[in-house]
């Protein structure tokens, strides 16, 4: 199979992180044939961005406030190569990461890498992922799909189309990537961890994501309807502890108990990076 590959990312407002992502890709040992950027907002000067090293294709998905599933599918649909690597807009790629992933990617597998969020990334001036020290690289190994992380994954277009892409019935934030992992697993694909690392830039966010409570509850209900269990997001336990959802949701079904007040919201807003973090695996909550 050719080593030509495409990159897909989606973005709404995090244009500074996007700029850093592109800069890191331009330093890669194996450049992509193209990068498809899907904007979840109206066209602007940023959506005219070009690179001297590879073609950048801009697409748009503005059908709802946060059309994550639709935007991801639109990005994959626009690719012209068989090998596609999806990158969260917050990613920064070390020099050899993309070459390694493209080399491992074949029909029948989904390739991934470990995610690390160093709190030392600078957000001004020229940015490169080269200076950052990552943990020791291990040999590629097959891992269960409970370890799937949509921050970064590679899949062939044939396999993406075979599993049906991302389910657009999931609306807004959360859970759709868990569903995608389940369908990849059911389709007989395997998950291959390259043993390498991708860096994830910090952005202001809520922890837990109380701003997405309604999306998460609705999407969790859809997931349970399809798969018979809730995805074991630690967020749901936190929501229950905060009185935002019913504490017996595992047995009685999940429902929102109340919304978070504006005053409470400030308590959960994370404005600065803290300690170095790695991604959490996906699990399922068994329920009646």
LINVENMO-V862564 format. One record per residue. N is the residue number from 1. RES is the residue in one small letter. PHI is phi in radians with two decimals (999 if undefined). NEAR is the number of other ideal C-beta (glycine too) atoms within 8 Angstrom. Layout:
{{N | RES | PHI | NEAR} {N | RES | PHI | NEAR}}
This chain:
{{1 | x | 999 | 5} {2 | x | -1.06 | 6} {3 | x | -1.50 | 8} {4 | x | -1.04 | 8} {5 | x | -2.59 | 15} {6 | x | -2.03 | 15} {7 | x | -2.09 | 14} {8 | x | -2.12 | 16} {9 | x | -2.50 | 16} {10 | x | -2.14 | 14} {11 | x | -2.66 | 13} {12 | x | -2.08 | 8} {13 | x | -2.03 | 5} {14 | x | -1.51 | 10} {15 | x | -1.24 | 8} {16 | x | -1.17 | 7} {17 | x | -1.11 | 12} {18 | x | -1.06 | 14} {19 | x | -1.03 | 10} {20 | x | -1.18 | 12} {21 | x | -1.05 | 15} {22 | x | -1.05 | 12} {23 | x | -1.05 | 11} {24 | x | -1.21 | 15} {25 | x | -1.14 | 15} {26 | x | -1.12 | 11} {27 | x | -1.63 | 10} {28 | x | -1.23 | 14} {29 | x | -1.21 | 6} {30 | x | -2.26 | 9} {31 | x | -1.36 | 8} {32 | x | -1.28 | 13} {33 | x | -1.24 | 10} {34 | x | -2.77 | 13} {35 | x | -2.21 | 15} {36 | x | -1.79 | 14} {37 | x | -1.90 | 15} {38 | x | -1.85 | 17} {39 | x | -1.66 | 16} {40 | x | -1.71 | 13} {41 | x | -2.74 | 7} {42 | x | -1.21 | 6} {43 | x | -1.01 | 6} {44 | x | -2.65 | 6} {45 | x | -1.06 | 4} {46 | x | -1.11 | 7} {47 | x | -1.45 | 10} {48 | x | -1.83 | 6} {49 | x | -1.00 | 11} {50 | x | -2.22 | 5} {51 | x | -2.29 | 10} {52 | x | -1.41 | 4} {53 | x | -1.94 | 6} {54 | x | -2.80 | 11} {55 | x | -1.33 | 7} {56 | x | -1.97 | 12} {57 | x | -1.91 | 9} {58 | x | -1.87 | 11} {59 | x | -2.24 | 11} {60 | x | -2.37 | 11} {61 | x | -2.43 | 12} {62 | x | -2.22 | 9} {63 | x | -1.32 | 5} {64 | x | -2.68 | 8} {65 | x | -1.07 | 4} {66 | x | -2.49 | 9} {67 | x | -1.45 | 11} {68 | x | -1.07 | 13} {69 | x | -1.08 | 12} {70 | x | -1.12 | 12} {71 | x | -1.15 | 13} {72 | x | -1.08 | 14} {73 | x | -1.08 | 11} {74 | x | -1.10 | 12} {75 | x | -1.12 | 16} {76 | x | -1.12 | 13} {77 | x | -1.08 | 6} {78 | x | -1.46 | 11} {79 | x | -1.30 | 12} {80 | x | -1.92 | 6} {81 | x | -1.92 | 12} {82 | x | -1.39 | 9} {83 | x | -1.68 | 15} {84 | x | -2.26 | 16} {85 | x | -2.01 | 16} {86 | x | -1.60 | 15} {87 | x | -2.22 | 13} {88 | x | -1.04 | 10} {89 | x | -1.11 | 11} {90 | x | -1.43 | 11} {91 | x | -1.25 | 15} {92 | x | -2.34 | 14} {93 | x | -1.76 | 15} {94 | x | -1.03 | 14} {95 | x | -0.96 | 9} {96 | x | -1.76 | 9} {97 | x | -1.06 | 14} {98 | x | -1.18 | 15} {99 | x | -1.07 | 10} {100 | x | -1.11 | 10} {101 | x | -1.14 | 15} {102 | x | -1.09 | 13} {103 | x | -1.20 | 7} {104 | x | -1.49 | 12} {105 | x | -1.39 | 13} {106 | x | -2.46 | 7} {107 | x | -1.00 | 6} {108 | x | 1.76 | 7} {109 | x | -2.33 | 11} {110 | x | -2.04 | 13} {111 | x | -1.73 | 13} {112 | x | -2.59 | 13} {113 | x | -2.51 | 13} {114 | x | -1.39 | 11} {115 | x | -1.84 | 12} {116 | x | -2.36 | 13} {117 | x | -2.08 | 12} {118 | x | -1.20 | 8} {119 | x | -1.57 | 9} {120 | x | -1.87 | 5} {121 | x | -1.15 | 12} {122 | x | -1.50 | 6} {123 | x | -1.93 | 7} {124 | x | -2.28 | 3} {125 | x | 1.33 | 4} {126 | x | -1.26 | 4} {127 | x | -2.12 | 12} {128 | x | -2.44 | 8} {129 | x | -1.42 | 12} {130 | x | -1.07 | 7} {131 | x | -1.24 | 4} {132 | x | -1.40 | 11} {133 | x | -1.61 | 2} {134 | x | -1.91 | 9} {135 | x | -1.04 | 6} {136 | x | -1.03 | 3} {137 | x | -1.35 | 7} {138 | x | -1.86 | 5} {139 | x | -1.27 | 4} {140 | x | -1.03 | 7} {141 | x | -2.62 | 8} {142 | x | -1.29 | 6} {143 | x | -2.31 | 8} {144 | x | -1.21 | 6} {145 | x | -1.19 | 11} {146 | x | -1.13 | 9} {147 | x | -1.70 | 11} {148 | x | -1.13 | 16} {149 | x | -2.40 | 11} {150 | x | -1.31 | 9} {151 | x | -0.97 | 12} {152 | x | -2.66 | 15} {153 | x | -2.75 | 12} {154 | x | -2.06 | 15} {155 | x | -2.66 | 13} {156 | x | -1.33 | 11} {157 | x | -1.08 | 12} {158 | x | -1.07 | 8} {159 | x | -1.23 | 14} {160 | x | -1.06 | 11} {161 | x | -1.20 | 8} {162 | x | -1.10 | 7} {163 | x | -1.48 | 11} {164 | x | 1.55 | 6} {165 | x | 1.13 | 11} {166 | x | -1.56 | 13} {167 | x | -1.24 | 11} {168 | x | -1.40 | 7} {169 | x | -1.26 | 5} {170 | x | -1.37 | 15} {171 | x | -1.91 | 7} {172 | x | 1.28 | 13} {173 | x | -1.60 | 9} {174 | x | 1.64 | 13} {175 | x | 1.41 | 13} {176 | x | -1.05 | 12} {177 | x | -1.25 | 10} {178 | x | -1.13 | 11} {179 | x | -1.10 | 14} {180 | x | -1.06 | 14} {181 | x | -1.10 | 13} {182 | x | -1.08 | 10} {183 | x | -1.25 | 11} {184 | x | -1.07 | 15} {185 | x | -1.12 | 10} {186 | x | -1.12 | 6} {187 | x | -1.39 | 9} {188 | x | 1.56 | 5} {189 | x | -1.31 | 12} {190 | x | -2.15 | 8} {191 | x | -1.74 | 16} {192 | x | -1.99 | 13} {193 | x | -1.47 | 13} {194 | x | -1.19 | 12} {195 | x | 1.47 | 10} {196 | x | -1.68 | 13} {197 | x | -2.22 | 12} {198 | x | -2.07 | 16} {199 | x | -1.60 | 15} {200 | x | -2.11 | 12} {201 | x | -1.24 | 12} {202 | x | -1.33 | 9} {203 | x | -2.49 | 7} {204 | x | -1.06 | 5} {205 | x | -2.74 | 7} {206 | x | -1.80 | 11} {207 | x | -2.38 | 6} {208 | x | -1.20 | 10} {209 | x | -1.34 | 12} {210 | x | -1.11 | 13} {211 | x | -1.22 | 7} {212 | x | -1.99 | 11} {213 | x | -0.94 | 14} {214 | x | -1.13 | 9} {215 | x | -1.05 | 12} {216 | x | -1.16 | 16} {217 | x | -1.13 | 12} {218 | x | -1.13 | 10} {219 | x | -1.24 | 15} {220 | x | -1.13 | 15} {221 | x | -1.12 | 10} {222 | x | -1.12 | 11} {223 | x | -1.06 | 14} {224 | x | -1.11 | 13} {225 | x | -1.07 | 6} {226 | x | -1.39 | 7} {227 | x | -2.03 | 9} {228 | x | 1.45 | 5} {229 | x | -2.69 | 9} {230 | x | -1.47 | 13} {231 | x | -1.21 | 12} {232 | x | -1.48 | 9} {233 | x | -1.15 | 9} {234 | x | -1.09 | 8} {235 | x | -1.02 | 10} {236 | x | -1.16 | 15} {237 | x | -1.11 | 7} {238 | x | -1.15 | 9} {239 | x | -1.05 | 13} {240 | x | -1.13 | 12} {241 | x | -1.09 | 6} {242 | x | -1.53 | 9} {243 | x | 1.35 | 6} {244 | x | -1.49 | 12} {245 | x | -2.31 | 13} {246 | x | -1.17 | 9} {247 | x | -1.17 | 5} {248 | x | -1.68 | 6} {249 | x | -1.06 | 13} {250 | x | -1.12 | 9} {251 | x | -1.79 | 7} {252 | x | -1.73 | 6} {253 | x | 1.58 | 7} {254 | x | -1.57 | 11} {255 | x | -2.58 | 8} {256 | x | -1.27 | 9} {257 | x | -1.62 | 7} {258 | x | -2.88 | 6} {259 | x | -1.75 | 7} {260 | x | -1.49 | 11} {261 | x | -1.30 | 6} {262 | x | -1.04 | 5} {263 | x | -1.15 | 5} {264 | x | -1.16 | 9} {265 | x | -0.93 | 12} {266 | x | -1.11 | 7} {267 | x | -1.20 | 5} {268 | x | -1.82 | 11} {269 | x | -1.43 | 9} {270 | x | -1.77 | 9} {271 | x | -1.71 | 4} {272 | x | -2.42 | 5} {273 | x | -1.16 | 6} {274 | x | -1.99 | 5} {275 | x | -1.67 | 4} {276 | x | -1.15 | 7} {277 | x | -2.27 | 6} {278 | x | -2.03 | 8} {279 | x | -1.25 | 8} {280 | x | -1.78 | 5} {281 | x | -1.31 | 8} {282 | x | -1.52 | 14} {283 | x | -2.39 | 7} {284 | x | -2.04 | 10} {285 | x | -1.59 | 10} {286 | x | -1.26 | 5} {287 | x | -2.58 | 9} {288 | x | -1.24 | 3}}
